[in-house]
């Protein structure tokens, strides 16, 4: 159902919007987590490590697609907030064309360069074959991930955060059953897990399309909507989408590259450290999902209100969401510090004491910095909702540089323990840039707020 986020109490709207996002994000993580748990328990630690060794590459690919589609949806949300029905339809058509072309290009490039990339990642020989086939199958089926993220982003931009959740739940359950069948019954090994991911994402795409056709009249595109004239208007609209989509995609890809640098260093320490870090990162991703969900909800809220020129609501929403996110970051940090080891033990059934201890050491270090991470999600999404791309991009570059430098330098000095500090150092750096960017960008908005108040009194 379409939801107008330009009316009502800001924090209440953001909370209600973020709850389905949170549950949806949990099920989104189940794609990878279910694969890892099933692979780890049925095929052993080495198979588990093979998936973990290429996980950052998987995330990089996903980040690029998510950044691009979310960027396109910002334009859709702004046009919806401005009550421009034809503009919304035009945005959907442009977004679909650009996403398809980008995905096909990216799939071809990734397939060609896969072996050199795995070499750069230092993937150990004993897990190389499984790692290669897992990521190669995911890349071949990338189009399903693209269209799900595009459709989900557009639906959320129109104020509906529940529908993508329902489809994710269904797809995640299907993914679990398919992975079990392909690995246990058909003996496809690690590759079977990758096939399950692609097929389940395809199901979520089909469900989104059926729902859009039934419930979203504003998205009912006719033949004439697709008859694009490659004239000045088309190029202007395409550039408007790319102006937001490309920087967001680059921003997400820079984050992904930072994770790849970490994984490359991590892979040099052997299968046990790979398995430990893989488990710790997955658990941390779940712990930080509430912060991620608030950020995504805030982006949709800001985009609609920015399009409606309701600037006072933007400022109020950001302040309230920031305070709530800080409180949640403290709660999740406490949980991870006291019960992280128990969660890790359940996560990898065949894990040794050494693997559990290494993973828990990572969590003990990173949890001290969750507050900075929580504010990254707030300020980055607020800026993106306003169509501001420069500071999020600069923050991502700062994050990449600091993460890469810290990972390599500290790993040489202190081993894998030093590597664990690279993420927190990167979070602090990105948070400083984004905070500065937000308060700099909000100044003209505050001025407009004062103008609105003056006009109201007059």
C-alpha positions in Angstrom: 0.0 0.0 0.0 1.3 3.5 -0.9 2.2 5.6 2.1 2.5 9.4 2.2 5.4 10.1 4.5 4.9 13.9 4.3 2.1 13.9 6.9 2.1 12.7 10.5 4.5 12.6 13.4 8.0 12.0 11.9 9.5 9.6 14.4 6.3 7.5 14.5 6.2 7.3 10.7 9.9 6.3 10.5 9.5 3.7 13.2 6.5 2.1 11.6 8.2 2.2 8.2 11.4 0.7 9.6 9.9 -2.3 11.4 9.1 -4.2 8.2 12.5 -3.1 6.8 14.2 -4.6 9.8 12.4 -7.9 9.5 13.0 -7.8 5.8 16.7 -7.1 6.3 16.9 -10.1 8.7 15.4 -12.3 6.0 17.7 -10.8 3.4 20.7 -11.8 5.6 19.2 -15.3 5.8 20.2 -15.8 2.2 23.8 -15.8 3.2 23.5 -17.0 6.7 21.3 -20.0 5.8 23.9 -20.9 3.1 26.7 -20.6 5.6 25.0 -22.6 8.3 23.9 -25.3 6.0 27.3 -25.5 4.2 29.2 -25.4 7.5 27.1 -28.1 9.1 26.7 -30.4 6.1 30.0 -29.9 4.3 32.5 -28.9 7.1 34.7 -26.0 8.0 36.7 -25.9 4.7 33.4 -25.6 2.7 32.3 -22.9 5.1 35.5 -21.0 4.6 35.2 -21.3 0.8 32.0 -19.3 0.9 33.4 -16.9 3.5 36.5 -16.3 1.4 34.5 -14.8 -1.5 31.8 -13.3 0.7 33.2 -9.8 0.4 33.2 -10.1 -3.4 29.5 -11.2 -3.2 28.9 -8.1 -1.0 30.7 -5.8 -3.4 28.6 -7.0 -6.3 25.4 -6.7 -4.2 26.5 -3.2 -2.9 26.9 -1.9 -6.5 23.5 -3.1 -7.5 21.8 -1.8 -4.3 23.5 1.5 -4.6 22.4 2.0 -8.2 18.8 0.9 -7.6 18.5 2.9 -4.4 19.8 6.0 -6.1 17.3 5.6 -8.9 14.5 5.2 -6.3 15.5 8.5 -4.7 14.3 10.2 -7.8 11.1 8.1 -7.9 10.4 9.1 -4.2 11.0 12.8 -4.8 8.6 12.8 -7.8 6.1 10.9 -5.8 6.4 13.5 -3.0 5.9 16.2 -5.5 2.7 14.5 -6.7 4.1 14.0 -10.2 2.4 10.8 -11.4 3.8 10.8 -14.9 7.2 11.6 -13.5 7.0 8.5 -11.3 6.2 6.3 -14.3 9.0 7.9 -16.3 11.4 7.3 -13.4 10.5 3.6 -13.3 11.0 3.1 -17.0 14.4 4.9 -17.0 15.5 3.0 -13.9 14.6 -0.4 -15.4 16.5 0.4 -18.7 19.6 1.7 -16.9 19.6 -1.2 -14.3 19.3 -3.9 -17.0 22.2 -2.5 -19.1 24.4 -2.0 -16.1 23.8 -5.5 -14.8 24.5 -7.2 -18.1 27.7 -5.3 -18.5 28.7 -6.0 -14.9 27.9 -9.7 -15.3 30.1 -10.1 -18.3 33.1 -8.2 -16.8 32.9 -10.1 -13.5 32.8 -13.5 -15.3 35.9 -12.6 -17.4 37.9 -11.3 -14.5 36.8 -13.9 -11.8 40.1 -15.9 -11.7 42.4 -12.8 -11.4 40.2 -11.4 -8.7 40.3 -14.6 -6.7 44.0 -14.6 -7.0 44.2 -11.1 -5.6 42.0 -12.2 -2.8 44.6 -14.8 -1.8 42.0 -17.6 -1.7 43.8 -20.7 -0.4 44.2 -23.6 -2.9 42.4 -26.1 -0.7 39.1 -24.1 -1.0 39.6 -22.4 -4.4 37.4 -24.6 -6.5 34.4 -24.3 -4.2 34.9 -20.6 -3.8 35.1 -20.0 -7.5 31.9 -21.9 -8.4 29.9 -20.3 -5.6 30.7 -16.7 -6.7 30.5 -17.5 -10.4 27.0 -18.9 -10.2 25.9 -15.9 -8.1 27.3 -13.5 -10.8 25.6 -15.4 -13.6 22.3 -15.0 -11.8 22.9 -11.4 -10.9 19.9 -10.1 -12.9 17.5 -11.6 -10.3 19.2 -9.6 -7.5 19.0 -6.5 -9.6 15.4 -6.6 -10.3 14.4 -7.5 -6.8 16.4 -4.6 -5.4 15.0 -2.3 -8.0 11.4 -3.3 -7.4 11.8 -3.3 -3.6 13.4 0.2 -3.8 10.6 1.6 -5.9 7.9 0.1 -3.7 9.6 1.6 -0.6 10.0 4.9 -2.3 6.2 5.0 -2.6 5.9 4.4 1.1 5.3 0.7 1.3 7.9 -1.1 3.4 5.8 -4.2 4.2 5.4 -5.8 0.8 9.1 -6.4 0.1 9.2 -8.0 3.6 6.5 -10.6 2.8 8.3 -11.6 -0.4 11.7 -11.8 1.3 10.2 -14.1 4.0 8.8 -16.4 1.3 12.0 -16.3 -0.8 14.2 -16.9 2.3 12.2 -20.0 3.3 12.4 -21.3 -0.3 16.2 -20.6 -0.2 16.7 -22.8 2.8 14.7 -25.7 1.4 16.5 -25.5 -2.0 19.9 -25.3 -0.4 19.2 -28.4 1.7 17.9 -30.2 -1.3 20.7 -29.3 -3.7 23.4 -30.1 -1.1 21.9 -33.1 0.8 19.8 -34.8 -1.9 21.4 -33.8 -5.2 25.0 -33.7 -3.8 25.8 -30.4 -5.6 28.1 -29.2 -2.8 28.8 -25.5 -2.3 27.6 -24.8 -5.9 24.1 -26.0 -4.9 23.9 -23.3 -2.2 24.6 -20.6 -4.8 22.0 -22.0 -7.2 19.5 -21.8 -4.3 20.3 -18.1 -3.7 19.7 -17.2 -7.4 16.5 -19.2 -7.7 15.0 -17.8 -4.5 15.8 -14.3 -5.6 14.0 -15.0 -8.9 10.9 -16.0 -6.9 10.9 -12.7 -5.0 11.1 -10.8 -8.3 8.0 -12.6 -9.7 6.1 -11.9 -6.5 7.0 -8.2 -6.6 5.8 -8.0 -10.2 2.5 -9.6 -9.5 1.9 -7.4 -6.5 2.8 -4.2 -8.4 0.3 -5.2 -11.1 -2.5 -5.8 -8.6 -2.0 -3.0 -6.0 0.0 -0.1 -7.5 -2.0 1.6 -10.3 0.6 4.4 -10.4 3.1 1.8 -11.6 0.9 0.3 -14.3 3.0 1.0 -17.3 1.4 0.9 -20.7 3.0 0.3 -24.1 3.4 4.0 -24.8 5.3 4.4 -21.5 8.0 2.0 -22.8 8.2 3.7 -26.2 11.1 5.8 -25.3 12.3 8.5 -27.6 16.0 9.0 -27.3 15.7 12.7 -27.4 16.8 15.5 -25.1 14.1 14.7 -22.5 15.3 11.1 -22.2 18.9 12.0 -21.8 18.1 14.7 -19.3 16.0 12.2 -17.2 18.6 9.5 -17.5 21.4 11.9 -16.4 19.2 12.9 -13.4 19.0 9.3 -12.3 22.6 8.6 -13.0 23.6 11.7 -11.1 22.3 10.1 -7.9 22.6 6.4 -8.9 26.3 6.3 -9.9 27.7 8.1 -6.9 25.6 5.9 -4.6 26.8 2.8 -6.5 30.4 4.0 -6.4 30.0 4.8 -2.7 28.7 1.3 -1.9 31.3 -0.3 -4.1 34.0 1.6 -2.3 32.7 0.1 1.0 32.7 -3.3 -0.7 36.3 -2.8 -1.9 37.3 -2.0 1.7 35.8 -5.3 2.8 37.7 -7.1 0.0 41.0 -5.6 1.3 40.2 -6.9 4.7 39.3 -10.3 3.3 42.5 -10.5 1.2 44.5 -9.9 4.4 42.3 -12.3 6.3 42.7 -15.0 3.7 46.5 -14.9 4.3 46.0 -16.2 7.9 44.4 -19.5 6.8 41.1 -21.3 7.0 40.5 -21.0 10.7 40.8 -17.2 10.7 38.7 -17.0 7.5 35.9 -19.1 9.2 36.1 -17.1 12.4 35.9 -13.7 10.7 33.1 -14.9 8.4 31.0 -16.0 11.4 31.7 -12.8 13.3 30.8 -10.5 10.4 27.5 -12.3 9.8 26.6 -12.0 13.4 27.6 -8.4 13.4 25.5 -7.7 10.4 22.5 -9.0 12.2 23.3 -7.0 15.3 23.5 -3.8 13.2 20.3 -4.4 11.2 18.1 -2.1 13.4 20.5 0.7 12.6 20.5 -0.1 8.9 16.7 -0.3 8.8 16.3 3.1 10.5 18.7 4.6 7.9 16.8 3.2 4.9 13.5 4.3 6.4 14.9 7.8 7.0 16.1 7.9 3.3 12.5 7.3 2.1 11.1 9.8 4.6 13.6 12.5 3.6 13.2 11.9 -0.1 9.4 12.4 0.0 9.6 15.4 2.3 12.4 17.0 0.2 10.2 16.6 -2.9 7.3 18.2 -1.0 9.6 20.9 0.3 8.7 20.1 3.9 12.2 20.8 5.2 11.3 21.2 8.9 10.1 17.6 9.0 13.4 16.5 7.6 15.4 18.0 10.4 13.1 16.7 13.1 13.1 13.2 11.6 16.9 13.1 11.5 17.4 14.3 15.1 14.9 11.8 16.6 16.1 8.9 14.5 19.8 9.7 15.4 19.0 9.6 19.2 17.1 6.3 18.8 19.9 4.7 16.7 22.5 5.6 19.4 20.5 3.9 22.1 20.1 0.8 19.9 23.8 0.7 19.1 24.6 0.6 22.8 22.1 -2.2 23.5 23.4 -4.4 20.6 27.0 -3.8 21.7 26.2 -5.1 25.2 24.4 -8.2 23.7 27.4 -9.0 21.4 29.9 -8.6 24.2 28.2 -10.8 26.7 26.6 -13.4 24.4 28.6 -13.2 21.2 30.6 -16.4 21.9 27.5 -18.5 22.5 25.9 -17.2 19.2 29.1 -18.1 17.3 29.1 -21.6 18.8 25.6 -22.2 17.5 26.5 -20.6 14.2 29.2 -23.1 13.2 28.4 -26.4 14.7 31.8 -27.9 13.8 33.8 -24.9 15.0 36.9 -25.4 17.2 37.6 -23.5 20.4 40.2 -21.5 18.5 37.7 -20.4 15.8 35.2 -19.3 18.5 37.8 -17.4 20.4 39.1 -15.6 17.3 35.6 -14.6 16.3 34.7 -13.4 19.8 37.9 -11.3 19.9 36.7 -9.5 16.8 33.3 -8.7 18.4 34.9 -7.5 21.6 36.9 -4.9 19.6 34.2 -3.7 17.1 31.4 -3.3 19.6 33.2 -0.3 21.2 32.6 1.6 18.0 28.9 0.8 17.2 27.8 4.3 18.1 29.9 5.7 15.2 28.5 3.1 12.9 24.9 3.9 13.9 25.4 7.6 12.9 26.9 6.7 9.6 23.6 5.1 8.6 21.7 8.1 9.7 23.7 10.9 8.1 24.4 9.0 4.9 20.8 8.1 4.2 19.6 11.6 5.1 22.0 13.1 2.7 21.1 10.6 0.0 17.4 11.3 0.5 18.0 15.0 -0.2 19.9 14.0 -3.4 23.3 15.0 -1.9 25.9 12.6 -3.3 29.3 14.3 -2.7 29.7 13.8 1.0 28.5 10.2 1.1 31.0 9.5 -1.7 33.9 11.3 0.2 33.0 9.4 3.3 33.2 6.1 1.4 36.6 7.1 0.0 37.8 8.0 3.5 36.5 4.7 4.8 38.3 2.7 2.1 41.6 4.5 2.6 41.6 4.1 6.4 40.3 0.5 6.3 42.9 -0.5 3.7 45.8 1.3 5.4 44.8 0.0 8.9 44.2 -3.6 7.7 47.6 -3.9 6.0 49.7 -1.9 8.5 48.2 -3.2 11.7 48.1 -6.8 10.4 51.8 -6.6 9.7 52.4 -5.2 13.2 50.0 -7.2 15.3 48.7 -10.1 13.2 45.0 -10.7 12.7 44.1 -8.8 16.0 45.5 -5.6 14.4 43.3 -6.3 11.3 40.2 -6.3 13.5 40.8 -2.6 14.3 40.6 -1.6 10.6 36.7 -1.5 10.6 36.3 0.7 13.6 39.0 3.1 12.4 37.1 3.3 9.0 33.8 3.9 10.8 35.1 6.8 12.8 36.6 8.4 9.7 33.4 8.0 7.7 31.3 9.3 10.6 33.3 12.5 10.8 33.0 13.3 7.1 29.2 12.5 7.0 28.5 14.5 10.1 30.3 17.5 8.7 28.5 17.0 5.3 25.0 16.8 6.9 25.4 19.9 9.1 26.8 21.8 6.2 24.0 20.7 3.9 21.3 21.3 6.5 22.2 25.0 6.9 20.3 26.2 3.8 17.4 24.0 4.9 17.3 25.6 8.3 17.1 28.9 6.5 14.2 27.7 4.5 12.5 26.4 7.7 12.8 29.9 9.2 11.3 31.4 6.0 8.4 28.9 6.2 7.7 29.8 9.8 7.8 33.6 9.0 5.4 33.0 6.1 3.0 31.1 8.4 3.0 33.8 11.0 2.4 36.4 8.3 
